[in-house]
Amino acid sequence: MTEYRLVAEPPADLDVAATYRWYENEQAGLGLEFLDELRATYDRIADGPFKYQDLRSGIRRALLRRFPYAVYFAVEADVVVVLAAVLLRLDVRAGARHGSPSRHRHGLR
């Protein structure tokens, strides 16, 4: 069985940092909970990246369980490359406040 190493592209790290700050601003400790959930998702991906559907051209998506975010990634040999971590949906009332630009910057919907 192949062991996969997970590497995040810099824009994905920027998305995660911005999301962490937003959640921490909303409620102390919530940003850390987001990071814990993201780590668990990264672990699930590394344990079996091919369990996730190939959406297009080798790009796959894993959903966070507690937060409305998706991790988009590709597999290159024994490396999983995280391309983006993006907000899936916006609540009409709260979404305007969140204003996550990553969804549009990466062209992922």
N, C-alpha and C positions, 0 to 999 in steps of 0.2 A: 504494500500500500504506500502510495506517495505521501510524503509530508510536505504540505504547502506552507510557504512563507508568505506573509501578508505585508504588502508595501502600499502606502497611500501616496497618491500624487499630491503635490503641494496645494492645488486648488481644493482638493477634498479636505485636507487638513485645515484650510482656511474656513471652509463651510462648517466643519465641526467646531472650531474655536468660536465662530460667530454664534452658532446655535447654543453652545455651552453658556456663553455670556448672556444670551437672551433669556434662557431658562433661569439662570442664577438671578437675573434682574427681576424676573417674575416672582420667584420664591427661592429663598436661600436653601441650598442643598439640592434643588431640582436639576441644576446643571450637572452635578456629580451623578445623580441618578441617570440622567441621559447618557453620560459617559460610560457608566456601568452597563447599561443596556446596549450601547454601541459595541463595547468590548465583547459582550456575550454574542452579539451578532457576528462580529469579526471571527470569533472562535468557531461558531457554527459554519461560517463560510470556509475557513481554513480546514475544518474537519471533513468537508465534502463539497467543494465548489461546484461539482457537476450535478449536484442534487437540484440546483437552481436552473430554471429554464433559460435557454439561449434566446434572448429577446430579438437580437439582430447583430450580425457580424461579430459574434463571440462575446457580446455584452450581456451580462447576467444581472439579476436584481434580487437582493435579499431584503425582507421587510423587518424593521424593528418591531418587537412585540408590543411594547408599551407606548411608544411615541410614534406619531404619524410620519415616519421617515423611512427612506429606502436607501440602501447602499448599492450603487452600481459598480460592477467590477468586471475584469477580464482575467483569464488565466493564461499565463505565458510560461510554459514548461512547469516548473515547480513553484512558481511565484504567482500569487494572486495580487493583481494591481487594482487598488480601490481608485476609481475614477471620480466618484462624487458621492456625497451623502446629502440627500435633498428632501425637503418637505414634500409630502405627498398631496396634502389637501390643506386648504385654508378655510377656517371658519370665517364667515362673512364679517362677524363682529370682531374676532380676535386676529384674524389673518392680516388685516391691514396694519395692525400694530406690529406684527412679527416682521413683515416686509423682507422675508428671506430672498435675496437676489440670486441665490445659487441655482434655483430651479430654472430660471431663464438663461443665466450665463452659460450653463452646460447644454442648453437645448433639450433637456429631458423633461418630459411631461407625464 
